[in-house]
Amino acid sequence: MFNKEFKKYNQLVWESSDNKILNYCFRKPDVVVKNKKYPLILFLHGAGGRGSNNVEQLHDAGSLGAFKEQSVFSEHESYLLAPQVIEKKKWVNVSWETLSHKMPKITSSMAMTFEILDSIIKDSNYQIDINRIYIMGVSMGGYGVWDALQRKPQIFAGGVPICGGGDVSMARSINSIPIWAWHGEDDEVIDVSRTTSMVEALKIEKSNIKCSIVKNRTHDVWIDVWNSKELWNWLYSQKLN
C-alpha cells in the first residue's frame, strides 16, 4: 500500500540561496477545479522520518496511511507539503529531555521549509487558499509545530502539535490561533508537561486551545490523532479571520 500511495506524491528538492538543500514531498488534491482555492497542510515528521531519501518523512508514524484514511486529498480537497530533515538534525535545536526551553535560532531545515511554503503559495500553478494553511507534526515535528507557529503566527489558520513542546514565554504571540494539542499521558520519550505547560500558558493568554491528554497512551499518541475524524474535520474548518 505504501508504494502505491506514495507514487501520488511529487518528490522535490529545494535549494536555498546559500546552497543548502531540503528534500520535500508535495501532493495536490485529487481534483483541482480551475479558479477554486484549496487548503494546504504542512506536515513535520518525527525523528524516525529523518534521512536523505525523500521517502521516510511519510513512512514515519504511519502518516501516509493516515492521510489516505482521513480523506485529506478527496473529502478535504487539500494540498500537502512534507519536508524531510537530514539525519541527526532537528526542526528545533532543543533537547527532548528538557522540561522547558527558550526559542533558539531558527534551524536551516525550518528556514527552508518556510521558503518552500512561500514559494508554493506564490506559484500560479497551484491554487492555495492562503486563509486555510495548517500545520501538524509528531514528536520532533511537534516541537516544529510550536516553533513554526511562534515564528510565523500570521500564516497558519490552525495547528496540531503532537507530543512536542514550545516556548511558554511566547504564548501570547499565538493565542488567537486555533490549536489542538495532543500528548500521551504516559509518554516515556517527551514528558507530557511539555504540552500541558504550553496549554496552561495559552489559557492564561485567553486562548481557546483544545488539548487531548490520552490516558494509557505512551509516545505513539499520533495513533489517536490519525483515528480522530473529529480532529480532521475541526482542522479543515479553520480559517483566518
C-alpha positions in Angstrom: 0.0 0.0 0.0 2.8 2.4 0.9 4.5 2.3 -2.6 1.1 2.6 -4.4 0.0 5.6 -2.3 3.4 7.2 -2.3 3.6 7.4 -6.1 0.8 10.0 -5.9 3.3 12.5 -4.3 5.9 14.5 -6.1 9.4 14.2 -4.7 11.2 17.5 -5.0 14.3 19.3 -3.8 14.7 22.8 -2.5 18.0 24.7 -2.8 18.4 27.8 -0.7 20.3 30.9 -1.6 23.3 29.6 0.5 23.4 26.3 -1.4 21.7 24.2 1.3 19.1 21.7 0.2 15.9 20.2 1.7 14.0 17.3 0.2 10.3 17.5 0.3 7.2 15.7 -0.9 4.2 17.6 -2.3 0.7 16.4 -3.3 -2.2 18.2 -4.9 -5.9 17.4 -4.1 -7.4 14.6 -6.1 -9.5 17.0 -8.1 -8.4 20.6 -8.8 -11.1 22.8 -10.4 -10.0 26.0 -12.2 -10.3 29.2 -10.2 -11.1 27.4 -7.0 -8.8 27.7 -3.9 -7.8 24.8 -1.7 -6.3 24.4 1.8 -2.7 23.2 2.4 -1.4 21.2 5.3 2.3 21.4 6.3 3.4 18.1 7.9 6.5 17.9 10.0 7.7 14.3 10.6 9.3 12.9 13.8 12.9 11.7 14.3 12.2 8.4 12.5 11.4 10.3 9.3 14.9 11.8 9.0 17.2 11.0 6.1 18.0 11.9 2.6 15.8 9.5 0.6 12.7 11.9 0.4 10.6 9.0 1.5 10.8 8.3 5.2 9.0 11.5 6.2 5.8 9.9 5.0 6.6 6.5 6.3 7.3 7.8 9.8 4.5 7.2 12.3 2.2 5.8 9.6 1.3 9.3 8.4 0.9 8.3 4.7 -1.8 5.9 5.5 -3.5 8.3 7.9 -3.7 11.0 5.2 -5.4 8.5 2.9 -7.8 7.1 5.6 -8.9 10.6 6.6 -9.5 11.6 3.0 -7.1 14.5 3.1 -7.0 14.7 -0.7 -10.6 13.8 -1.5 -13.1 14.9 1.1 -10.9 17.7 2.4 -9.6 18.6 -1.0 -6.2 19.5 0.4 -2.6 20.1 -0.8 0.1 18.6 1.4 3.7 19.6 1.9 6.1 17.2 3.8 9.7 18.3 4.0 12.5 15.9 5.3 15.2 16.8 7.8 18.5 15.1 7.2 20.0 12.6 9.6 21.0 13.9 13.1 19.3 17.3 12.5 16.1 18.6 14.1 13.3 21.0 13.3 14.2 22.8 16.5 17.5 22.6 18.3 16.2 21.7 21.7 16.9 18.7 23.9 13.9 16.4 24.1 14.8 15.6 27.7 14.4 19.2 28.9 11.2 20.3 30.5 11.3 23.8 29.1 13.1 25.9 26.5 13.5 29.4 25.1 13.2 29.7 21.3 16.6 29.0 19.8 18.0 30.3 16.5 15.9 29.0 13.6 17.3 25.8 12.0 18.2 25.7 8.4 15.5 23.0 7.9 12.8 25.2 9.3 14.0 28.3 7.4 14.0 26.4 4.1 10.5 24.9 4.9 9.2 28.5 5.2 10.9 29.3 1.9 9.3 26.3 0.2 5.9 27.2 1.7 6.2 30.7 0.5 7.2 29.6 -3.0 4.2 27.2 -3.3 1.8 29.9 -2.1 3.1 32.3 -4.7 3.2 29.7 -7.6 0.4 30.3 -10.0 0.4 26.7 -10.9 -1.2 26.0 -7.6 -4.4 27.2 -6.1 -3.7 27.7 -2.5 -6.2 29.3 -0.2 -3.9 31.5 2.0 -6.6 31.6 4.6 -6.5 27.9 5.1 -2.9 26.9 5.7 -2.5 24.4 8.5 0.5 22.7 10.3 0.7 19.4 12.0 3.7 17.5 13.4 4.6 14.5 15.5 7.2 14.3 18.3 10.3 16.1 16.8 7.8 17.6 14.4 5.5 18.5 17.4 8.3 20.8 18.5 8.5 22.0 15.0 4.8 23.0 15.0 5.1 25.1 18.1 8.3 26.7 16.7 6.7 27.5 13.4 3.5 28.9 14.9 5.6 31.1 17.2 7.8 32.3 14.3 5.1 32.8 11.7 1.8 33.2 13.6 0.2 35.2 10.8 0.4 32.4 8.3 -1.4 29.5 9.9 -5.2 29.1 10.3 -4.7 26.1 12.6 -2.1 23.9 14.2 -1.9 20.3 15.6 1.3 19.8 17.7 1.5 16.1 18.7 3.8 15.2 21.7 6.0 18.3 21.3 6.9 21.4 23.3 7.4 25.1 22.8 8.5 28.4 24.4 5.9 29.2 27.0 7.1 32.8 27.2 5.8 33.3 23.7 2.3 32.1 24.3 0.7 35.5 23.7 2.0 35.6 20.2 -0.1 32.6 19.2 -3.1 33.0 21.5 -5.5 33.7 18.6 -4.5 30.6 16.5 -6.8 27.6 16.7 -4.6 24.8 18.2 -5.4 21.3 19.2 -2.5 19.8 21.1 -2.1 16.0 21.8 0.1 14.0 24.1 0.1 10.6 25.7 -0.3 10.8 29.5 2.4 8.1 29.9 4.8 9.4 27.2 8.2 7.9 28.0 10.1 10.0 25.4 8.8 13.5 25.7 7.3 14.5 29.1 3.6 15.3 28.9 4.3 18.5 30.8 5.8 19.9 27.6 2.3 20.0 26.2 0.4 20.9 29.4 2.7 23.8 30.2 2.0 25.3 26.7 -1.7 24.8 27.2 -1.7 26.4 30.6 0.3 29.4 29.3 -2.1 29.8 26.3 -5.1 29.7 28.6 -3.7 32.5 30.7 -3.5 34.5 27.4 -7.2 33.8 26.7 -6.6 31.2 24.0 -9.4 28.7 23.2 -6.8 26.0 22.8 -8.0 22.4 22.7 -6.0 19.7 24.3 -6.2 15.9 24.4 -4.1 14.1 27.0 -4.7 10.5 26.2 -4.8 8.1 29.1 -2.8 4.9 28.9 -1.0 6.1 25.9 2.8 6.4 25.7 4.7 8.2 22.9 2.6 7.0 20.0 -0.3 9.3 20.6 -0.4 10.1 16.9 -2.4 6.9 16.6 -5.3 8.7 18.3 -4.8 11.7 16.0 -4.9 9.6 12.9 -8.1 7.9 14.1 -9.9 11.1 15.2 -12.3 12.2 12.4 -13.3 15.0 14.8 -9.8 16.4 14.7 -9.5 16.4 11.0 -12.9 17.9 10.5 -12.1 20.6 13.1 -8.7 21.4 11.5 -10.1 21.8 8.0 -12.9 24.0 9.3 -10.5 26.7 10.5 -10.0 29.9 8.5 -8.0 33.1 9.1 -10.2 36.0 10.0 
